[in-house]
Amino acid sequence: MSNTIYSPGAGNAPFGELQANAQGTNFPAESAFSPAETLLLEREVKRVIFDAAPAQYKSLKVLFSKPFEDKNMKEFTYLEKTFGRSVLEAAAPAGAVAGAPNTVVSQAITLTADSLSRVSLDYIIVYPDNTKGTVIDITGAVITVNGHTGLGLSAVAAGDTFAIQSTITADARDHINPYSRLDVVERFNYIQQFIRARRWGREELQEWTNAGKTDYLEKDKAENMEQLRVDMFNSFWNGLRGEVALEDGTVAKAMGGIYPLMQAAGSAEGFTTIAAFEDTFKALAFSTNYKAEGETRFIYGTDEILHTFATVFKLPLVRFEPNDEMANLNLDMMKLGTMKFVLVPCELWREESCFPADWARRIIVLDQETVRPCKLKGLPAFDMGQTLDFKGGVLRDFIDWWVRGQLSIEFNNPLASFIMNVV
């Protein structure tokens, strides 16, 4: 066959820089001059595939800075000791009783059913206006309260709450009234199993090994682990505890995550605008301040919300360095009264393939010390491997690369944590 005859010149077909395009080039789709492609040139493809996925798992790094707690069963129960006293609530109104000198006056107050199990004879209770009364009788849902000698008792409205000041007794009595026992709150969770895999045919894999131009195989394996971490991250925050029926009819246990467990336990939750951001946060922070003075809680949210937080409060931030592992996360800390808060970014909360859209405008303030990662005793928290093929003596002409994990959390005292939603 004869050589191709052409007239040299800028852009002349069939040769020239305009036509110097490898097969599969993107240029023809953008060009208005119908450039050619040729097998004689090779596409310039960078070997290393850039990872453009969000990679912010600082909350899991904080969690996994603690060792896993081994559980004997996939369902585990844990108990919390309560504070030991609860407010009493009125179920109906009661009229005020005027005091008289050297006289003890009484008042009958109807309590809610829950309050009746929290009250005893010889309790001094405190009314909303700081009036004091002593419980002398409990009949059905009604308690009878004596005022101090010479003093009256205030009017009561339905829904009013009474604090318990103390017990009281006198010399030479032959009985004790306020008997009680320790109350505990029972909580439970399930350990969830996670797994992801990649499958490669024997000949397909060899072709990629022989002719692959990039690090696709290595990235593919790494992506398997990365997506398992995303699974665990999502479940840690938003997993709903319960039973799940799978496609083949088998059933599995799903773990409960931070947010659903907080809602189920009745943790404080607020909704606020930017204008009321500071006041709402302070109100929630102080109302849930059950930790010792100077102790630390963690504020989780997207970078945008944490920036809003720092801007609204206009407080100087300091580096949080409780230990080397945590210091490496470059976390900032602020102080509010005696409380300390550490800001932890959760940028994946804005990724709508992982969380509903309202998570991008949410803050969760967590008492991190009360959260422990858990796993089934005797099995590793993470493991990985590959299946056998023909060489291993099985009738499989392919290999599965798999990675597996297990996770649950033991979340004590969720009432020391709170949720804030920016609307």
C-alpha positions as CSV (number, residue, x, y, z in Angstrom):
1,M,0.0,0.0,0.0
2,S,1.3,3.4,-0.9
3,N,2.2,6.0,1.7
4,T,-0.3,8.7,2.4
5,I,0.2,11.9,0.3
6,Y,-0.6,15.1,2.2
7,S,0.3,18.8,2.0
8,P,2.2,20.0,5.1
9,G,0.7,22.8,7.0
10,A,-0.8,23.8,10.4
11,G,-3.7,21.6,11.2
12,N,-3.8,19.8,7.8
13,A,-5.4,16.3,7.8
14,P,-4.6,13.6,8.2
15,F,-1.5,14.6,10.1
16,G,-0.5,17.5,12.4
17,E,-1.0,18.2,16.1
18,L,-4.7,18.5,15.7
19,Q,-4.8,14.8,14.6
20,A,-2.3,13.5,17.2
21,N,-4.8,12.0,19.5
22,A,-4.7,8.5,21.1
23,Q,-7.7,6.2,21.0
24,G,-10.2,7.1,23.7
25,T,-9.1,10.7,23.9
26,N,-11.6,13.3,25.3
27,F,-10.5,15.9,22.8
28,P,-12.8,15.0,19.8
29,A,-15.9,15.6,22.0
30,E,-14.8,19.1,22.6
31,S,-13.4,20.0,19.2
32,A,-15.3,21.6,16.4
33,F,-12.9,20.3,13.7
34,S,-13.4,16.5,13.8
35,P,-9.9,15.5,14.9
36,A,-8.8,11.9,14.3
37,E,-7.6,9.3,16.7
38,T,-4.8,6.8,16.2
39,L,-3.6,3.6,17.7
40,L,0.0,4.7,17.2
41,L,-0.2,7.0,20.2
42,E,-0.8,6.1,23.8
43,R,-3.0,8.1,26.1
44,E,-1.1,9.9,28.9
45,V,-2.7,8.6,32.1
46,K,-1.3,9.4,35.5
47,R,-0.6,6.2,37.3
48,V,-1.8,7.3,40.7
49,I,-5.6,7.7,41.0
50,F,-6.3,10.8,43.1
51,D,-8.7,10.2,46.0
52,A,-11.3,12.9,45.9
53,A,-13.7,11.3,48.4
54,P,-14.4,13.0,51.8
55,A,-12.0,11.5,54.3
56,Q,-13.0,13.0,57.7
57,Y,-13.5,10.3,60.2
58,K,-12.2,12.1,63.3
59,S,-15.1,11.1,65.3
60,L,-14.3,7.4,64.8
61,K,-10.6,8.1,65.6
62,V,-11.8,9.7,68.8
63,L,-14.0,6.6,69.5
64,F,-11.3,4.1,68.6
65,S,-8.7,5.8,70.8
66,K,-10.4,3.6,73.4
67,P,-9.8,-0.2,73.3
68,F,-12.8,-2.3,72.2
69,E,-14.8,-3.8,75.1
70,D,-15.4,-7.5,74.6
71,K,-19.0,-8.8,74.9
72,N,-19.9,-12.5,75.3
73,M,-23.1,-12.1,73.2
74,K,-24.1,-10.0,70.3
75,E,-26.9,-8.5,72.5
76,F,-25.6,-6.9,75.7
77,T,-27.3,-5.1,78.5
78,Y,-25.8,-2.4,80.8
79,L,-27.2,-0.6,83.7
80,E,-26.9,3.0,84.9
81,K,-27.2,4.2,88.5
82,T,-29.6,7.1,88.6
83,F,-29.1,10.3,90.5
84,G,-31.2,9.0,93.4
85,R,-34.0,11.6,93.5
86,S,-36.5,13.0,91.0
87,V,-38.8,16.0,91.0
88,L,-42.4,15.5,92.1
89,E,-45.1,16.8,89.8
90,A,-48.6,17.9,90.7
91,A,-51.5,16.4,88.7
92,A,-54.2,18.8,89.8
93,P,-54.4,22.3,91.3
94,A,-54.6,23.0,95.1
95,G,-55.6,26.2,96.8
96,A,-53.3,28.2,99.0
97,V,-53.5,27.8,102.8
98,A,-52.9,30.8,105.0
99,G,-50.6,30.5,108.0
100,A,-51.4,31.4,111.5
101,P,-49.2,32.0,114.6
102,N,-48.3,28.9,116.5
103,T,-50.4,26.8,114.1
104,V,-49.5,24.1,111.7
105,V,-51.6,24.2,108.5
106,S,-52.0,21.3,106.0
107,Q,-52.6,21.0,102.2
108,A,-53.7,18.1,100.0
109,I,-51.8,17.8,96.7
110,T,-52.5,15.3,94.0
111,L,-49.4,13.9,92.3
112,T,-48.8,12.1,89.0
113,A,-48.4,8.3,89.1
114,D,-44.7,8.4,88.5
115,S,-44.2,10.9,91.3
116,L,-45.9,8.7,93.8
117,S,-43.1,6.1,93.6
118,R,-40.6,8.9,94.4
119,V,-42.1,10.4,97.5
120,S,-42.0,9.3,101.1
121,L,-43.3,10.4,104.5
122,D,-41.1,12.8,106.3
123,Y,-39.8,14.4,103.1
124,I,-39.4,18.2,103.1
125,I,-40.4,19.3,99.7
126,V,-39.9,22.7,98.1
127,Y,-42.6,24.5,96.1
128,P,-41.9,26.4,92.9
129,D,-41.9,29.7,94.9
130,N,-39.5,28.2,97.5
131,T,-42.2,27.5,100.1
132,K,-41.4,24.4,102.2
133,G,-43.7,21.6,103.3
134,T,-43.3,18.2,105.1
135,V,-45.1,15.1,103.8
136,I,-47.2,13.5,106.6
137,D,-49.6,11.3,104.7
138,I,-49.9,9.5,101.4
139,T,-53.3,8.1,100.5
140,G,-53.8,7.0,96.9
141,A,-52.6,9.7,94.6
142,V,-52.9,12.4,97.3
143,I,-50.2,13.6,99.7
144,T,-50.8,15.7,102.7
145,V,-48.2,18.3,103.4
146,N,-47.7,20.3,106.7
147,G,-46.3,23.8,106.6
148,H,-43.8,25.0,109.1
149,T,-45.3,26.2,112.3
150,G,-46.8,29.6,111.8
151,L,-46.3,29.6,108.0
152,G,-48.8,29.0,105.2
153,L,-48.6,26.9,102.0
154,S,-48.7,28.3,98.5
155,A,-51.3,27.6,95.8
156,V,-50.4,24.7,93.4
157,A,-51.2,24.5,89.7
158,A,-51.3,21.3,87.7
159,G,-47.8,20.6,86.3
160,D,-46.0,22.4,89.1
161,T,-42.9,20.6,90.2
162,F,-41.5,20.2,93.7
163,A,-37.9,19.6,94.7
164,I,-37.0,17.2,97.5
165,Q,-35.0,19.2,100.0
166,S,-34.2,16.4,102.6
167,T,-35.6,13.9,105.0
168,I,-36.3,14.9,108.6
169,T,-36.7,13.0,111.8
170,A,-36.9,13.6,115.6
171,D,-35.5,12.3,118.7
172,A,-36.8,9.1,120.4
173,R,-39.0,7.9,117.5
174,D,-39.5,4.2,117.2
175,H,-39.7,4.0,113.4
176,I,-38.1,5.2,110.2
177,N,-40.2,6.4,107.3
178,P,-38.0,7.1,104.2
179,Y,-36.9,3.6,103.1
180,S,-35.7,3.4,99.5
181,R,-33.6,1.2,97.2
182,L,-31.1,2.0,94.5
183,D,-32.7,2.5,91.1
184,V,-31.0,1.6,87.9
185,V,-31.8,2.3,84.2
186,E,-31.5,-0.7,81.9
187,R,-30.1,-0.1,78.4
188,F,-29.0,-2.5,75.7
189,N,-27.6,-2.7,72.2
190,Y,-26.7,-5.1,69.5
191,I,-23.3,-5.8,67.8
192,Q,-23.6,-5.3,64.1
193,Q,-21.5,-7.2,61.5
194,F,-20.3,-5.3,58.4
195,I,-18.8,-6.8,55.2
196,R,-17.8,-5.6,51.7
197,A,-16.2,-7.5,48.8
198,R,-14.7,-7.1,45.4
199,R,-14.7,-10.0,42.8
200,W,-12.2,-10.5,40.0
201,G,-12.2,-13.3,37.4
202,R,-8.9,-15.1,37.0
203,E,-8.3,-14.0,33.4
204,E,-9.7,-10.5,34.0
205,L,-7.4,-10.0,36.9
206,Q,-4.4,-11.2,34.9
207,E,-5.2,-8.7,32.1
208,W,-5.4,-5.9,34.6
209,T,-2.1,-7.0,36.1
210,N,-0.4,-7.3,32.7
211,A,-1.8,-4.2,31.0
212,G,-3.0,-1.9,33.8
213,K,-1.8,1.7,33.4
214,T,-2.8,2.9,36.8
215,D,-2.8,1.8,40.4
216,Y,-6.5,0.8,40.0
217,L,-6.1,-2.7,41.7
218,E,-4.5,-1.2,44.8
219,K,-7.1,1.6,44.9
220,D,-9.9,-0.9,44.4
221,K,-8.7,-2.9,47.5
222,A,-8.3,0.3,49.5
223,E,-11.8,1.5,48.5
224,N,-13.2,-1.7,49.9
225,M,-11.9,-0.8,53.4
226,E,-12.8,2.9,52.9
227,Q,-16.4,2.1,52.3
228,L,-16.5,-0.3,55.2
229,R,-15.3,2.6,57.4
230,V,-18.1,4.8,55.9
231,D,-20.6,2.0,56.8
232,M,-19.3,2.0,60.4
233,F,-19.2,5.8,60.6
234,N,-22.8,6.1,59.5
235,S,-24.0,3.4,61.8
236,F,-22.0,4.8,64.8
237,W,-24.0,8.1,64.4
238,N,-27.3,7.1,63.0
239,G,-27.8,3.3,63.3
240,L,-31.3,2.2,64.4
241,R,-31.2,-0.7,66.8
242,G,-33.3,-3.6,65.8
243,E,-33.7,-6.7,63.7
244,V,-33.2,-6.7,59.9
245,A,-34.5,-9.4,57.5
246,L,-32.0,-9.9,54.6
247,E,-32.6,-10.9,51.0
248,D,-32.1,-14.6,51.6
249,G,-34.5,-14.8,54.6
250,T,-31.8,-14.7,57.2
251,V,-32.1,-12.1,60.0
252,A,-29.4,-9.9,61.5
253,K,-29.0,-7.6,64.5
254,A,-28.5,-3.9,63.7
255,M,-26.7,-1.6,66.2
256,G,-28.1,1.5,67.7
257,G,-26.1,4.6,67.0
258,I,-25.6,7.8,68.9
259,Y,-28.5,9.9,67.6
260,P,-31.3,7.3,67.8
261,L,-30.1,6.2,71.2
262,M,-30.1,9.8,72.5
263,Q,-33.6,10.4,71.1
264,A,-34.9,7.2,72.7
265,A,-33.3,8.1,76.1
266,G,-34.9,11.6,76.0
267,S,-31.7,13.6,75.6
268,A,-32.2,17.3,75.4
269,E,-32.7,18.6,71.8
270,G,-33.2,22.1,70.6
271,F,-34.0,23.9,67.4
272,T,-32.5,27.4,66.8
273,T,-31.8,30.1,64.3
274,I,-28.4,31.7,63.9
275,A,-29.7,34.7,65.8
276,A,-30.6,32.6,68.8
277,F,-27.6,30.2,68.4
278,E,-25.6,31.3,71.4
279,D,-28.5,31.5,73.8
280,T,-29.8,28.1,72.8
281,F,-26.4,26.4,73.1
282,K,-25.8,27.9,76.5
283,A,-29.2,26.8,77.8
284,L,-28.7,23.2,76.6
285,A,-25.1,23.1,77.7
286,F,-25.8,24.2,81.3
287,S,-29.0,22.1,81.6
288,T,-27.0,18.9,80.7
289,N,-23.8,19.8,82.7
290,Y,-23.7,16.5,84.7
291,K,-19.9,16.1,84.5
292,A,-17.4,17.2,87.1
293,E,-16.1,20.8,87.0
294,G,-13.5,21.3,84.2
295,E,-14.4,18.0,82.4
296,T,-14.6,17.9,78.6
297,R,-17.4,17.2,76.2
298,F,-17.1,17.0,72.4
299,I,-19.0,19.1,69.8
300,Y,-19.6,17.3,66.5
301,G,-20.7,19.0,63.4
302,T,-19.8,20.0,59.8
303,D,-17.0,22.5,59.3
304,E,-19.6,25.1,58.3
305,I,-21.6,24.7,61.6
306,L,-18.4,24.6,63.7
307,H,-17.2,27.8,62.0
308,T,-20.6,29.4,62.8
309,F,-20.1,28.2,66.4
310,A,-16.7,29.8,66.8
311,T,-17.9,33.0,65.1
312,V,-21.0,33.4,67.2
313,F,-19.2,32.8,70.5
314,K,-16.1,34.8,69.5
315,L,-14.1,32.9,72.0
316,P,-10.3,32.1,71.7
317,L,-9.8,28.5,70.9
318,V,-6.9,26.5,72.3
319,R,-5.3,23.2,71.2
320,F,-6.8,20.1,72.9
321,E,-4.0,17.8,73.9
322,P,-5.1,15.1,76.4
323,N,-2.6,12.6,74.9
324,D,-0.5,12.1,71.8
325,E,-3.2,10.3,69.8
326,M,-5.8,12.9,70.3
327,A,-3.4,15.8,69.8
328,N,-2.6,14.5,66.3
329,L,-6.1,15.2,65.3
330,N,-5.6,18.9,65.7
331,L,-8.7,19.5,67.6
332,D,-9.7,22.9,69.1
333,M,-11.1,23.5,72.5
334,M,-13.2,26.3,74.1
335,K,-14.3,27.0,77.7
336,L,-17.7,28.1,78.9
337,G,-17.9,28.6,82.6
338,T,-16.3,25.5,84.1
339,M,-17.2,23.4,81.1
340,K,-14.8,22.5,78.3
341,F,-15.8,21.7,74.7
342,V,-13.7,20.2,72.0
343,L,-14.7,20.8,68.3
344,V,-14.6,17.8,66.1
345,P,-15.5,18.1,62.4
346,C,-17.8,15.6,60.8
347,E,-17.8,16.7,57.2
348,L,-19.5,13.4,56.0
349,W,-22.7,14.7,57.7
350,R,-23.2,16.9,54.7
351,E,-22.8,14.0,52.3
352,E,-26.4,13.1,51.3
353,S,-25.5,9.6,50.2
354,C,-24.7,8.9,53.9
355,F,-27.0,11.1,56.0
356,P,-30.3,13.0,55.5
357,A,-29.9,16.6,54.5
358,D,-30.7,18.0,57.9
359,W,-27.5,16.5,59.4
360,A,-25.5,19.2,57.7
361,R,-27.1,21.7,60.1
362,R,-26.9,19.6,63.2
363,I,-24.6,19.8,66.3
364,I,-24.3,16.8,68.7
365,V,-22.6,17.5,72.0
366,L,-21.3,14.2,73.3
367,D,-20.0,13.1,76.7
368,Q,-17.4,11.0,74.9
369,E,-16.2,9.2,78.1
370,T,-19.6,7.5,78.4
371,V,-19.3,6.0,74.9
372,R,-17.4,2.7,74.5
373,P,-16.9,0.7,71.3
374,C,-17.9,-2.9,71.7
375,K,-17.3,-6.2,69.8
376,L,-18.0,-9.9,70.2
377,K,-15.3,-11.6,72.3
378,G,-13.1,-13.9,70.5
379,L,-13.4,-12.3,67.1
380,P,-11.4,-9.4,65.7
381,A,-12.9,-5.9,65.3
382,F,-11.6,-5.9,61.7
383,D,-10.3,-8.7,59.4
384,M,-9.8,-9.1,55.7
385,G,-8.7,-11.8,53.2
386,Q,-9.5,-13.4,49.9
387,T,-11.4,-16.6,48.9
388,L,-9.8,-19.7,47.3
389,D,-9.8,-20.3,43.6
390,F,-8.9,-23.4,41.4
391,K,-5.4,-23.4,42.9
392,G,-6.9,-23.7,46.3
393,G,-8.9,-26.8,45.3
394,V,-12.4,-25.3,44.9
395,L,-14.4,-24.9,41.7
396,R,-14.1,-21.2,41.5
397,D,-12.5,-19.3,38.6
398,F,-12.5,-16.0,40.5
399,I,-11.3,-14.4,43.7
400,D,-13.3,-12.3,46.2
401,W,-11.3,-9.8,48.2
402,W,-13.3,-9.1,51.3
403,V,-13.1,-6.9,54.4
404,R,-15.3,-7.4,57.5
405,G,-15.9,-5.5,60.7
406,Q,-18.0,-5.5,63.8
407,L,-19.1,-2.6,66.0
408,S,-21.5,-1.6,68.6
409,I,-21.5,1.1,71.4
410,E,-22.2,1.1,75.1
411,F,-23.6,4.6,75.7
412,N,-24.0,5.4,79.4
413,N,-25.7,8.6,80.6
414,P,-27.0,10.0,77.2
415,L,-28.7,12.7,79.2
416,A,-25.3,14.4,79.7
417,S,-25.3,14.9,75.9
418,F,-27.5,17.0,73.7
419,I,-28.6,17.8,70.2
420,M,-29.0,21.2,68.5
421,N,-30.5,21.8,65.1
422,V,-29.9,25.0,63.2
423,V,-32.9,25.9,61.1
